[in-house]
Amino acid sequence: MDVVVRADRDGDRARLTPVGQFNLPHAVTAAHAIANVESALAGCRLVELDLRNIGDIDGTGAVQLASLLDRVEAAGPSTQVLDEHNPKAARLIALYRRRRSASPAVERQQRTVLGRLGSMAHGFTGTLTRGLDFIGHDAVAVQRAVAAPRSVDWRALPQLLQQIGADGLPVAAAANLLVGLIIGFLGVSQLGRFGATVYVPELVVVAHFRELGPLVTAIVVAGRSGAGLASEMATMKVSEEIDALRAMGFDPVRWLVVPRCLALVLAVPVLTWIGDVLALVGGLLATTALTDMSARAYVMSTANAISGPVFLGGLAKTPFLALAIGLIACGQGLATQGGAAEVGGRTTAAVVLSIFGVILISSLFTLLYAVMGI
């Protein structure tokens, strides 16, 4: 049977009647038939597509007829599909028309601020569900890693500790030293009004050990190591290394995520402790430079201010902050789909979400300590 498209005109109304097999083997013939009939539709206000004489249709033919209707509507006339004689073909054409029009509609919606906010709100539930699912998968992976230690890439742990801990130490140390200086300067300028500069060492200890030390260190680690882990995992995902691991029978979460989270949990408390020491040095420099307090008096006041709840209260946060950084960074990396642009986008998202998660967890601990009266 020949593949043709008949066009019957009645004033400004036209009816198109495809005849024959609109499938992959007849795709070229169908394309010529559709191209020949488009010129007969000039000046029409309504174009009807009658599907009663289509013998067989697959995705190829549906795309061709859907494209024809799209081009007709783009030129001005409205279209109507007569589906009472062939509902299967009508549903297939409608399916491809929805797929073709979905993406531009979303793009138009996202051009406005309200559209972007609506899109974010619409996707929040799915994002939260995927995040909880990933956390649950990680929890199961830890149990299985304990039962089967060889399913985890433990050989990468020393290198990860060096990258996160030793290589990140200069930046974290410098940040904490500067924060200690800032607290010292601020304490001297404010407490000096009341002649209470003797309390500056205690201010540095409480503010940095309890709050700012873990927070500053975690933010530095999130910006440095979190970005590195996310980009590494994302690159492995787009280069199909993750798929290769699955094909060889390895669980990517156990093989990759568990050692990275463990390295963070081990390294961040050590970085925080070193940062606390350097913050005390910064407070010492600021206080002795602006007041007549001696270094010996500052050290004695600092020793008296350091207590178990203050010191351990700050360090108790650090494993949770480290775990949040690892889960968010690795989760964003494993969720990557696409090419290099997607890698960059996931890396940026990992840093932003990690910093937000760190601040949120630190705030929850502060609230908990306040309720407990610590």
Secondary structure, 3 states (H helix, E strand, C coil): CCCEEEEEEECCEEEEEEEEEECHHHHHHHHHHHHHHHHHHCCCCEEEEECCCEEEECHHHHHHHHHHHHHHHHHCCEEEEECCCCHHHHHHHHHHHHHHHHHHHHHHHHCCHHHHHHHHHHHHHHHHHHHHHHHHHHHHHHHHHHHCHHHCCHHHHHHHHHHHHHCCHHHHHHHHHHHHHHHHHHHHHHHHHHCCHHHHHHHHHHHHHHHHHHHHHHHHHHHHHHHHHHHHHHHHHHCCHHHHHHHCCCCHHHHHHHHHHHHHHHHHHHHHHHHHHHHHHHHHHHHHHHCCCCHHHHHHHHHHHCCHHHHHHHHCCHHHHHHHHHHHHHHHHHCCCCCHHHHHHHHHHHHHHHHHHHHHHHHHHHHHHHHHCC
